[in-house]
Amino acid sequence: MLPGRTGTASRVVVVFVKICGITSVEDALLAAGLGADAVGMIFAPSKRQVTAALARDVVRRLPPEIISVGVFRDERPERVAELANQIGLRVVQLHGRESPTETQWLARRVPGVIKAFSMSDPGLDDVLAYGGVRPMVDGPAPGSGLPVDWHALAERRIDRPYLLAGGLDPDNVAEAIRIVRPWGVDVASGVEAAPGRKDPTKLRHFITNARAAAPDDDGSRSIGFDDQAFDVPSPTIDLDRPPAEEPPPAPARPTSSGDGELYDWSADS
């Protein structure tokens, strides 16, 4: 059963809360102390980009029940796996144009994967092709902080319980949950005092309001997840063991770990 949840092992009755754009140990511990289930750190070029050394320090200081997430965009899969294992990330979040083949390859080498999609991404209609990942539905430009059309999303069939991101803040998260009924929610800029620095009051209100967004009386928002649990163990790191197979061929990409600006997430979701 997920940390911070209530209910039976097969029914989710409290939404999963991920706080993204963490840039300090202090903010990570603040989010954890206020009840977040996961904290995310961005490795792609961004105002909130972190170094591997900082991420490793955050992971080392987090309580064991808090899930650490590394966010990447259009990075080479082998580089993502290398960083995830070196740092000890429990989940990687792919926020770019990663193919089903690349995503599946990576999912076999890290404990957990979140794959982000915009509403217009055709991959959202075939999330099972990406393997055993947790989908995330973000705004029209993932990472931009722009909101999703909640009513359109509520009417759309997605074959796996998913996280909702994009334009969420303390004032609208409860309404978003009631309309969309997501498995979880993700926020970065909506709980900030400034880019990369969390506002304790906004953070507290966001988590409180997300937790208080109760399911319908008939329990219809509760989601069975026996076959798709997101309980991810601490990774077993063995960098000396070569992968079982070569990574899928992919076009050369600029690195998203700080060697150059591939894009700019000026207002990450």
C-alpha positions in Angstrom: 0.0 0.0 0.0 1.3 3.5 -0.8 2.7 5.7 1.9 0.2 8.3 3.1 -2.8 6.3 1.9 -5.9 5.0 3.7 -8.2 2.2 2.8 -7.7 -1.4 1.8 -4.7 -2.7 -0.1 -6.6 -2.9 -3.3 -8.5 0.4 -3.3 -7.0 3.9 -3.4 -9.1 6.4 -1.4 -6.6 9.2 -1.0 -4.9 10.9 -3.9 -1.1 10.4 -4.4 0.7 13.8 -4.0 4.0 14.5 -5.8 5.9 17.8 -5.2 8.2 18.6 -8.1 10.9 21.1 -8.8 12.7 20.5 -5.5 16.1 22.2 -5.5 17.2 21.9 -1.8 17.3 19.4 1.0 15.3 21.8 3.1 12.4 21.9 0.6 12.4 18.2 0.2 12.2 17.6 3.9 9.5 20.3 4.2 7.4 18.5 1.5 7.9 15.2 3.2 7.0 16.5 6.6 3.8 18.1 5.3 2.6 14.7 3.9 3.8 14.5 0.3 4.2 11.0 -1.1 7.0 11.9 -3.5 9.4 14.7 -4.4 10.7 15.3 -7.8 14.0 16.8 -9.0 14.5 18.1 -12.5 17.6 17.1 -14.4 16.6 18.7 -17.7 17.6 22.4 -18.4 15.3 24.5 -16.3 15.3 27.2 -13.6 14.8 24.3 -11.3 17.5 22.0 -12.6 19.6 20.2 -10.0 23.0 18.5 -10.1 23.6 14.8 -9.4 25.4 15.7 -6.2 22.5 17.7 -4.8 20.0 15.0 -5.8 22.1 12.4 -4.1 22.1 14.5 -0.9 18.3 14.8 -1.1 17.8 11.1 -1.6 20.1 10.3 1.3 18.2 12.6 3.6 14.6 11.7 2.7 12.6 9.4 5.0 12.5 5.9 3.5 8.7 6.1 2.8 9.1 9.1 0.5 9.6 8.3 -3.2 12.4 10.2 -4.9 11.7 11.1 -8.6 14.1 12.3 -11.2 12.6 14.2 -14.2 14.3 13.9 -17.6 13.3 15.1 -21.0 14.6 13.5 -24.3 17.7 12.2 -22.5 19.4 9.1 -23.8 17.9 6.1 -21.9 21.3 4.7 -20.9 22.2 8.0 -19.3 18.9 8.2 -17.4 19.5 4.7 -16.0 23.1 5.5 -15.1 22.1 8.6 -13.2 19.1 7.0 -11.5 21.2 4.1 -10.2 24.2 6.3 -9.2 21.9 8.7 -7.2 19.5 6.1 -5.9 16.3 7.5 -7.5 13.3 5.3 -6.9 11.4 6.6 -10.0 12.4 8.4 -13.2 9.9 10.6 -14.9 10.1 10.9 -18.7 8.8 14.3 -19.9 9.7 14.4 -23.6 9.3 12.4 -26.8 10.5 9.1 -25.5 9.3 6.2 -27.6 7.6 3.0 -26.2 10.8 1.1 -27.0 13.0 3.5 -25.1 10.6 3.7 -22.2 10.3 -0.1 -21.9 14.1 -0.5 -22.1 14.5 2.0 -19.3 11.7 0.4 -17.2 13.7 -2.8 -17.0 16.6 -1.0 -15.5 15.1 1.3 -12.9 12.6 0.6 -10.1 9.8 2.8 -11.5 8.9 5.0 -14.4 6.4 7.8 -14.9 5.7 8.8 -18.5 4.2 12.2 -19.2 1.8 13.0 -22.0 0.0 16.0 -23.2 -3.7 15.7 -24.1 -2.8 15.9 -27.8 -0.1 13.2 -27.6 -1.3 10.0 -29.5 0.6 7.9 -27.0 -2.0 8.8 -24.4 -4.4 6.5 -26.2 -2.0 3.6 -26.0 -0.3 3.9 -22.7 0.0 0.1 -22.4 2.5 0.1 -25.3 4.9 1.9 -23.0 5.0 -1.1 -20.6 4.6 -1.0 -16.8 4.7 2.7 -16.3 2.5 5.2 -14.5 1.2 7.8 -17.0 1.0 11.5 -16.2 -1.3 13.8 -18.1 0.2 17.3 -18.3 -0.9 20.6 -20.0 -0.7 21.4 -23.7 3.1 21.9 -23.4 4.3 19.5 -20.7 6.4 21.3 -18.2 4.9 24.7 -19.0 2.6 25.1 -16.0 -0.4 25.4 -18.3 -3.5 23.6 -17.2 -5.2 20.6 -18.7 -8.9 20.8 -19.9 -10.2 18.9 -16.9 -13.6 18.2 -18.3 -12.2 16.8 -21.5 -9.8 14.7 -19.6 -12.6 13.3 -17.4 -14.4 12.1 -20.5 -11.3 10.4 -22.0 -10.5 6.8 -21.6 -6.9 6.1 -20.3 -6.0 2.5 -19.8 -4.1 3.0 -16.6 -4.5 5.1 -13.4 -2.6 8.4 -13.9 -1.2 11.5 -12.3 -2.6 14.9 -13.2 -0.2 17.9 -13.7 -0.3 21.3 -15.2 -1.4 24.5 -13.7 -2.4 23.1 -10.3 -2.2 25.2 -7.1 -3.7 25.2 -3.6 -6.9 26.9 -4.8 -7.8 24.6 -7.7 -6.4 21.2 -6.8 -9.5 19.9 -5.0 -11.8 20.9 -7.9 -9.4 19.2 -10.3 -9.5 16.0 -8.3 -13.3 16.0 -8.1 -13.7 16.5 -11.8 -10.8 14.4 -13.2 -10.5 11.7 -10.4 -6.8 11.1 -11.0 -4.7 8.6 -9.2 -2.4 11.3 -8.2 -1.5 15.0 -8.6 1.8 16.7 -9.4 2.8 20.4 -8.7 5.9 22.6 -8.9 5.3 26.3 -9.7 1.9 26.3 -8.0 3.5 26.0 -4.5 6.5 28.3 -5.0 7.6 31.6 -3.5 10.0 31.9 -6.4 11.3 29.5 -9.1 13.0 26.6 -7.3 12.0 27.8 -3.8 8.9 26.4 -2.1 6.4 28.4 -0.2 5.6 26.6 3.1 2.1 28.0 3.3 1.2 27.2 -0.3 2.7 23.7 0.1 0.7 23.0 3.2 -2.5 24.1 1.7 -1.9 22.2 -1.5 -1.3 18.9 0.3 -4.2 19.5 2.7 -6.7 20.4 0.0 -5.6 17.4 -2.2 -6.0 15.1 0.8 -9.4 16.6 1.6 -10.8 16.1 -1.9 -12.9 13.1 -0.9 -14.2 10.5 -3.3 -17.8 10.4 -4.2 -20.2 8.8 -1.7 -20.4 5.7 -3.8 -16.6 5.4 -3.8 -16.4 5.6 -7.5 -13.2 7.6 -7.4 -11.4 4.8 -5.6 -9.2 2.9 -8.0 -8.2 -0.7 -7.7 -4.5 -1.1 -8.4 -3.7 -4.7 -7.6 -2.1 -5.2 -11.0 -0.6 -1.7 -11.2 0.7 -0.9 -7.8 3.2 2.0 -7.6 4.9 0.6 -4.6 8.6 0.9 -5.6 11.4 -0.7 -3.6 14.6 1.0 -2.9 16.8 0.3 -5.9 19.6 -2.3 -5.8 22.5 -0.6 -7.4 25.0 -2.7 -9.3 26.9 -0.5 -11.8 29.4 -3.2 -12.5 26.8 -5.5 -14.0 26.3 -4.8 -17.7 22.7 -4.5 -19.0 21.2 -7.6 -20.5 20.9 -6.0 -23.9 22.0 -2.9 -25.7 19.7 0.2 -25.5 17.4 0.8 -28.4 18.9 2.9 -31.2 18.0 6.5 -30.9 18.9 9.7 -32.7 21.7 11.7 -31.1 20.4 14.2 -28.6 21.9 17.0 -26.6 22.3 16.0 -23.0 19.7 17.3 -20.5 22.0 17.0 -17.6 23.5 20.4 -17.8 25.8 20.4 -20.8 23.6 22.7 -22.8 20.2 24.2 -23.2 17.9 21.8 -25.1 14.8 23.7 -24.1 13.6 25.9 -21.3 11.0 24.9 -18.8 10.3 28.5 -17.8 7.3 27.4 -15.6 7.5 23.7 -14.9 4.1 22.2 -14.0 
